[in-house]
Amino acid sequence: MEFALNVFYLKCQYSLCTLGYLFIVLFFNGGYKILGDIYYAIH
C-alpha cells in the first residue's frame, strides 16, 4: 500500500496535484485574501 502511494505521489509531484496542494495550503494560510483581491480585480 505504501509503495502504491509513493508511486502515486511521484506521478503527481510534477503535475496539477502539486498546484492543487499549493492552492489548498495557500488558501488555508490566508492566501484566499490575495486570491480574492485578484478575483475582484479581474472581475
TIMAR-905863 format. One record per atom (N, C-alpha, C): residue number from 1; atom name; residue in one letter; x, y negated, z. Coordinates in pm, whole numbers, plus 50000, padded with zeros to 5 digits. Last residue first. Example, Ala and Ser with C-alpha at 12.3 -4.5 7.8 and 13.67 -1.06 7.14 Angstrom:
// TIMAR-905863
GUBA  nr atom rest     u     v     w
GUBA   2    N    S 51285 50225 50708
GUBA   2   CA    S 51367 50106 50714
GUBA   2    C    S 51290 49997 50787
GUBA   1    N    A 51319 50569 50780
GUBA   1   CA    A 51230 50450 50780
GUBA   1    C    A 51320 50330 50780
***
This chain:
// TIMAR-905863
GUBA  nr atom rest     u     v     w
GUBA  43    N    H 48748 45923 48782
GUBA  43   CA    H 48606 45908 48755
GUBA  43    C    H 48559 45771 48802
GUBA  42    N    I 49009 45870 48864
GUBA  42   CA    I 48983 45917 48727
GUBA  42    C    I 48837 45894 48689
GUBA  41    N    A 48969 45792 49124
GUBA  41   CA    A 49040 45700 49035
GUBA  41    C    A 49013 45739 48890
GUBA  40    N    Y 48852 46013 49237
GUBA  40   CA    Y 48771 45892 49224
GUBA  40    C    Y 48837 45791 49131
GUBA  39    N    Y 49074 46187 49221
GUBA  39   CA    Y 48947 46221 49158
GUBA  39    C    Y 48862 46096 49134
GUBA  38    N    I 49262 46058 49378
GUBA  38   CA    I 49290 46078 49235
GUBA  38    C    I 49160 46105 49161
GUBA  37    N    D 49133 46075 49624
GUBA  37   CA    D 49165 45944 49567
GUBA  37    C    D 49189 45955 49418
GUBA  36    N    G 49125 46352 49652
GUBA  36   CA    G 49001 46277 49645
GUBA  36    C    G 49024 46140 49584
GUBA  35    N    L 49393 46411 49675
GUBA  35   CA    L 49319 46465 49561
GUBA  35    C    L 49188 46389 49543
GUBA  34    N    I 49439 46285 49919
GUBA  34   CA    I 49508 46238 49799
GUBA  34    C    I 49434 46285 49675
GUBA  33    N    K 49271 46438 50080
GUBA  33   CA    K 49254 46292 50075
GUBA  33    C    K 49317 46236 49949
GUBA  32    N    Y 49366 46693 50061
GUBA  32   CA    Y 49237 46666 49999
GUBA  32    C    Y 49211 46516 49990
GUBA  31    N    G 49586 46720 50211
GUBA  31   CA    G 49607 46682 50072
GUBA  31    C    G 49477 46649 50001
GUBA  30    N    G 49559 46818 50458
GUBA  30   CA    G 49521 46679 50441
GUBA  30    C    G 49540 46631 50298
GUBA  29    N    N 49611 47080 50458
GUBA  29   CA    N 49709 46996 50527
GUBA  29    C    N 49678 46848 50507
GUBA  28    N    F 49431 47206 50303
GUBA  28   CA    F 49412 47219 50448
GUBA  28    C    F 49514 47139 50528
GUBA  27    N    F 49538 47133 50052
GUBA  27   CA    F 49400 47097 50088
GUBA  27    C    F 49382 47099 50239
GUBA  26    N    L 49788 47249 50048
GUBA  26   CA    L 49778 47103 50047
GUBA  26    C    L 49640 47059 50094
GUBA  25    N    V 49704 47518 50046
GUBA  25   CA    V 49789 47467 50154
GUBA  25    C    V 49778 47315 50163
GUBA  24    N    I 49561 47526 49805
GUBA  24   CA    I 49492 47556 49931
GUBA  24    C    I 49571 47499 50049
GUBA  23    N    F 49767 47468 49625
GUBA  23   CA    F 49650 47381 49632
GUBA  23    C    F 49577 47400 49764
GUBA  22    N    L 49936 47683 49664
GUBA  22   CA    L 49984 47549 49698
GUBA  22    C    L 49867 47453 49713
GUBA  21    N    Y 49767 47883 49562
GUBA  21   CA    Y 49811 47888 49701
GUBA  21    C    Y 49857 47750 49747
GUBA  20    N    G 49744 47802 49296
GUBA  20   CA    G 49624 47810 49380
GUBA  20    C    G 49660 47810 49527
GUBA  19    N    L 50007 47827 49216
GUBA  19   CA    L 49944 47695 49212
GUBA  19    C    L 49820 47693 49300
GUBA  18    N    T 50035 48103 49247
GUBA  18   CA    T 50119 48012 49325
GUBA  18    C    T 50057 47874 49330
GUBA  17    N    C 49853 48194 49063
GUBA  17   CA    C 49833 48228 49204
GUBA  17    C    C 49914 48134 49292
GUBA  16    N    L 49936 48136 48811
GUBA  16   CA    L 49841 48043 48872
GUBA  16    C    L 49817 48073 49019
GUBA  15    N    S 50275 48257 48852
GUBA  15   CA    S 50151 48238 48777
GUBA  15    C    S 50062 48139 48848
GUBA  14    N    Y 50490 48369 48979
GUBA  14   CA    Y 50515 48267 48877
GUBA  14    C    Y 50391 48244 48790
GUBA  13    N    Q 50372 48548 49158
GUBA  13   CA    Q 50463 48445 49208
GUBA  13    C    Q 50484 48333 49107
GUBA  12    N    C 50230 48758 49071
GUBA  12   CA    C 50157 48633 49089
GUBA  12    C    C 50249 48517 49122
GUBA  11    N    K 50411 48960 49065
GUBA  11   CA    K 50344 48927 48940
GUBA  11    C    K 50275 48792 48950
GUBA  10    N    L 50480 48970 49335
GUBA  10   CA    L 50583 48935 49237
GUBA  10    C    L 50520 48894 49105
GUBA   9    N    Y 50235 49053 49444
GUBA   9   CA    Y 50290 48922 49481
GUBA   9    C    Y 50393 48877 49378
GUBA   8    N    F 50212 49307 49335
GUBA   8   CA    F 50109 49208 49306
GUBA   8    C    F 50162 49068 49334
GUBA   7    N    V 50431 49426 49454
GUBA   7   CA    V 50426 49415 49308
GUBA   7    C    V 50327 49308 49269
GUBA   6    N    N 50348 49412 49722
GUBA   6   CA    N 50471 49345 49680
GUBA   6    C    N 50473 49324 49529
GUBA   5    N    L 50121 49571 49716
GUBA   5   CA    L 50107 49429 49750
GUBA   5    C    L 50229 49351 49706
GUBA   4    N    A 50236 49816 49659
GUBA   4   CA    A 50141 49760 49564
GUBA   4    C    A 50125 49609 49589
GUBA   3    N    F 50386 49851 49893
GUBA   3   CA    F 50454 49842 49764
GUBA   3    C    F 50364 49776 49660
GUBA   2    N    E 50190 49876 50084
GUBA   2   CA    E 50279 49760 50090
GUBA   2    C    E 50350 49740 49957
GUBA   1    N    M 50084 50120 50000
GUBA   1   CA    M 50000 50000 50000
GUBA   1    C    M 50088 49875 50000
***
